[in-house]
Amino acid sequence: MIKVGVTLGSRAPDTLAAMAGRIEALGYDSIWVGDHVQFHNPTLESLTVLSHVAALTRRVRLGTAVYLLALRHPTLVAKTVATLDVLAGGRVVFGVGVGGEFPREFEAVGVPHRERGPRVDEGIEVCRLLWTKAPASFEGRFVRFADVALEPRPLQPGGPPIWIGGRSDHALRRAARAGDGWISYVVTPERYRRSLETILTLAAAAGRRIEPGRGFEPAHLAFTVVDDDWERARATAAEFLSRQYHQPFDDLVTRYCVLGPPSQCVETLARFVEAGVRTLVIGFSAGADRAEEQVERFAADVLPSIRRM
């Protein structure tokens, strides 16, 4: 069965509890948050938000989409994520990405922008090591330690699954080499299919056997506006995403977003499922004032059709 989650987006703190509870009550499978240290808009720290949400929910999985691992020391990240997994009862999915679209946040933490890829690769190694071995030692380019034991370990054996975020060639290679899953965004279903095939081919060439849905989860973050008027949905998404990412989205929303009446949203999402997606992460893009309405409408008019795919 296809799983469906929802991103919380940049919500006011006093609305998080009600939204998280409603998402779980409506039958969605997971709740996701994005991650930045500094961005164009006010942004809460992702793992702190998920710790809050963990206390408000019991069933949904909790994920980062995606965590910018290069901005933090991976030993501290490993400890924080392990703690979150324990507190959440083993429900964490650790989505990891390189980022880079906002270079000033790298400057703010003293990390050279050009080092972000290698730092993420090494950080993944450090997290997995500290989640599975105690005491552990590591000698890398950026991190070195000896006889470190992080206790308690994550509740999930081996630690939370690590899903690699991104659409670049580097991201696909990272997913093939080190991912328990892959989460894309701003791609067409056709590109998604080609990229997933590339990941599987690269993994096989490296001697790693991965199978979608069996230890490796192909996912996609879909910016979505459900509206009976397609043109209104398009304009709403363009305005919201242009403001959110501080760049023009007018020419992008038609190509990459899920828009329009429920039947059209189902048709677009079905193309991603046919391309290999097993988890859909819905990023509602109609603004905070319509967030509750979008979550409810999607659950009533779109989600049942996806469950039958």
MOZIHU-V443339 format. One line per field, one symbol per residue. phi: phi as a letter, one per 20 degrees, with the letter a starting at -180 (. if undefined). burial: b if it has 9 or more other ideal C-beta (glycine too) atoms within 8 Angstrom, else e. Layout:
# MOZIHU-V443339
phi=???
burial=???
This chain:
# MOZIHU-V443339
phi=.fecccefmeefgfdfffffffgfffnfebcccebbebbfcgcffffffffffgfeccdffccdcceeffecfffffgfffffffffemmdedeecbemofcgfffffdmdggfeffgffgfffgfffffeccbfccbccfdcbbcldcecffgffgnngfddeepcfgfffffffeceeabcdblcegffggfffffgffffffendeccgncnbdecbedfccebfdfffffffffffffffdlbfdgeeffedeecofgffffffffffffepfdcddedfcdnffdfffffffffeddggfffef
burial=ebbbbbbbbebeeebbbebbbbbbebebbbbbbbbbeeeeeebbebbebbbbbbebbeebbbbbbbbbbbbbebbebbbbbbebbbbbebbbbbbbbbbeebeebbeebebebebbbbbbbbbbbbbbbbbeebebebebeebebeebebeebbebeebbbbbbbbbeebbbbbbbbbbebbbbbebebebbbebbebbbbbbbeeeeebebeeebbbbbbbbbbbbeebeebbebbbebbbebbeeebeebbeebbbbbbbebbbebbbbbbebbbbbbbbbbbbebebbeebbbbbbebbbebbeee
